[in-house]
Amino acid sequence: MMIASVSAQVPQTALTADAAPAAAPQPQTQAQPAQPVAQEKVTISSAARALQELAETATQTAKEAQGGDRQAQRKLAAEEARRAAR
């Protein structure tokens, strides 16, 4: 990324005793085009994903299963089977 300095020079005018000070012209600034936003793609390893699933609460799993998440549905079914086997 390049950073550029913007400066404007204001002309100096000589003031005399009977002359009113002149208004200094306003420097014109040009609108800078928007810089593109850098996007990064992050991938999670399968081991990290599995660990994330294990750390998930039962409430989160149930919410995901109701939303159609097949993995969460399988996890809930497996938990139900484990409870029924006891």
C-alpha positions as CSV (number, residue, x, y, z in Angstrom):
1,M,0.0,0.0,0.0
2,M,1.3,3.4,-0.9
3,I,0.8,6.4,1.3
4,A,1.0,9.8,-0.4
5,S,1.1,13.2,1.3
6,V,-1.3,15.9,0.1
7,S,-0.3,19.5,0.6
8,A,-1.5,22.7,-0.8
9,Q,0.5,25.9,-1.0
10,V,-1.4,29.1,0.0
11,P,-0.1,32.2,-1.8
12,Q,1.3,34.8,0.4
13,T,-0.1,38.3,-0.1
14,A,1.4,41.5,1.0
15,L,-0.8,43.5,3.3
16,T,-0.8,47.3,3.3
17,A,-2.2,49.5,6.0
18,D,-5.3,50.5,4.0
19,A,-5.9,47.1,2.3
20,A,-8.3,44.6,3.8
21,P,-6.9,41.1,4.1
22,A,-8.0,39.0,1.2
23,A,-9.7,35.6,1.9
24,A,-7.2,32.8,1.3
25,P,-8.4,30.5,-1.4
26,Q,-9.5,27.1,-0.1
27,P,-7.2,24.3,-1.2
28,Q,-9.0,21.8,-3.4
29,T,-8.7,18.2,-2.3
30,Q,-9.3,15.4,-4.7
31,A,-11.4,12.5,-3.6
32,Q,-9.2,9.4,-3.3
33,P,-10.6,6.3,-4.9
34,A,-11.6,3.7,-2.4
35,Q,-8.8,1.2,-1.8
36,P,-9.9,-2.4,-2.3
37,V,-10.3,-4.4,0.9
38,A,-7.9,-7.2,1.3
39,Q,-9.7,-10.5,2.0
40,E,-8.1,-13.5,3.5
41,K,-9.4,-17.0,3.2
42,V,-9.0,-19.1,6.3
43,T,-9.3,-22.9,6.3
44,I,-9.8,-25.0,9.4
45,S,-8.2,-28.4,9.5
46,S,-10.5,-31.4,9.9
47,A,-8.9,-32.0,13.4
48,A,-9.8,-28.5,14.4
49,R,-13.3,-28.9,13.1
50,A,-13.8,-32.1,15.0
51,L,-12.5,-30.4,18.2
52,Q,-14.9,-27.6,17.6
53,E,-17.8,-30.0,17.3
54,L,-16.8,-31.7,20.5
55,A,-16.7,-28.4,22.4
56,E,-20.2,-27.5,21.1
57,T,-23.0,-27.4,23.7
58,A,-26.1,-29.5,23.5
59,T,-28.1,-26.4,22.9
60,Q,-26.0,-25.3,20.0
61,T,-26.2,-28.8,18.5
62,A,-30.0,-28.9,18.8
63,K,-30.3,-25.4,17.2
64,E,-28.1,-26.5,14.3
65,A,-30.0,-29.7,13.9
66,Q,-33.3,-27.8,13.7
67,G,-31.7,-25.6,11.1
68,G,-31.0,-28.6,8.9
69,D,-27.4,-29.3,9.8
70,R,-27.0,-33.0,8.9
71,Q,-23.9,-33.5,11.1
72,A,-25.8,-32.1,14.1
73,Q,-28.8,-34.3,13.4
74,R,-26.5,-37.4,13.3
75,K,-24.8,-36.3,16.6
76,L,-28.2,-35.9,18.3
77,A,-29.4,-39.3,17.0
78,A,-26.2,-40.9,18.4
79,E,-26.7,-39.2,21.8
80,E,-30.3,-40.5,21.9
81,A,-29.2,-44.0,21.0
82,R,-26.6,-43.9,23.8
83,R,-29.2,-42.7,26.3
84,A,-31.6,-45.4,25.2
85,A,-28.9,-48.1,25.6
86,R,-28.4,-47.3,29.3
